[in-house]
Amino acid sequence: MPTVTAQGQTVSCAVGSNLRQILLQHGIPVHNGNATLINCRGLGTCGTCAVQVSGAVSEANWRDRARRSLPPHNPEQGRRLACQTRVLGDVTVKKFDGFWGQGEEQLW
């Protein structure tokens, strides 16, 4: 089983699990500030669950690429939408500041 390391926790999940769902199930916030209340609930349209992921994950789908191509995101930052990312192996996740997680300061 793959492991997901985020916010000082390491949790196991099944191969192919949705990253956003795994993080939320384990009490790890994927949204900053009011984005906790105002988000698309995993549809891939708001971009507030953007995280930096290293490790084995699915390729970015069209929703992920399209949303991250629009401001305030920058596709060059190497972020992913947690709601559109499948865990394929061990991964490490980092969250950054800003409403959409687009900032430069790492929160966890």
C-alpha positions in Angstrom: 0.0 0.0 0.0 1.3 3.5 -0.9 2.0 6.0 1.9 1.1 9.7 1.8 3.2 12.0 3.9 1.8 15.4 4.6 1.6 17.9 7.5 3.9 15.7 9.6 1.7 12.6 9.2 2.2 9.5 7.2 -1.0 7.5 6.2 -1.5 4.5 4.0 -4.0 4.2 1.1 -5.0 2.0 -1.8 -3.3 2.4 -5.1 -5.4 4.8 -7.2 -6.9 6.7 -4.2 -7.8 10.3 -4.7 -5.3 12.5 -2.9 -7.8 15.1 -1.8 -10.0 12.5 -0.2 -7.2 10.7 1.6 -5.9 14.0 3.0 -9.3 15.1 4.2 -10.2 11.7 5.7 -7.1 12.0 7.9 -7.8 15.6 9.0 -5.1 17.1 6.8 -6.5 20.4 5.4 -6.1 20.9 1.6 -7.7 24.3 1.6 -6.5 27.6 3.1 -8.7 30.0 5.0 -12.2 30.6 3.6 -11.4 28.1 0.8 -12.4 25.5 3.4 -15.9 26.7 2.9 -15.8 28.0 -0.7 -14.4 25.3 -3.0 -15.7 23.0 -5.7 -15.8 19.9 -3.5 -13.4 18.0 -5.8 -14.7 18.9 -9.2 -11.4 20.4 -10.3 -12.8 23.8 -11.1 -11.8 26.1 -8.3 -8.1 25.3 -7.9 -8.0 25.8 -4.1 -6.6 22.3 -3.4 -3.3 23.0 -5.2 -0.4 21.2 -3.6 3.1 20.3 -4.5 3.5 16.5 -4.8 6.6 14.4 -5.1 6.4 10.7 -5.8 4.3 8.4 -7.9 1.0 10.0 -8.9 -1.2 10.0 -12.0 -0.5 12.2 -14.9 -2.3 15.6 -14.8 -5.7 15.3 -16.5 -7.2 18.1 -18.6 -9.1 19.6 -15.7 -6.0 19.9 -13.6 -3.9 21.3 -16.5 -6.7 23.8 -17.5 -7.3 25.2 -14.0 -3.6 25.5 -13.2 -3.1 27.4 -16.5 -5.3 30.3 -15.2 -4.3 33.0 -12.7 -3.4 33.0 -9.9 -1.9 29.6 -10.7 1.3 29.3 -12.7 1.8 25.9 -14.5 5.6 26.4 -14.0 5.2 26.1 -10.2 4.8 22.3 -10.4 1.7 22.2 -8.3 -1.2 19.8 -8.8 -4.9 19.8 -7.8 -5.2 17.3 -5.0 -8.8 16.5 -6.2 -7.6 15.4 -9.6 -4.5 13.4 -8.5 -4.5 9.7 -7.9 -1.9 8.1 -5.6 0.1 5.4 -7.4 3.0 5.0 -4.9 4.6 6.7 -2.0 4.2 10.5 -2.1 5.1 13.6 -0.1 2.7 16.5 -0.2 3.4 20.2 0.6 0.9 23.0 0.9 1.6 26.7 0.3 0.0 29.9 1.3 -2.6 31.9 -0.7 -6.3 31.3 -1.1 -5.6 28.9 -4.0 -2.3 27.5 -2.5 -0.4 29.4 -5.1 1.9 31.3 -2.8 5.6 30.9 -2.2 5.5 30.3 1.6 5.2 26.6 2.6 2.6 26.0 5.3 3.3 22.4 5.8 
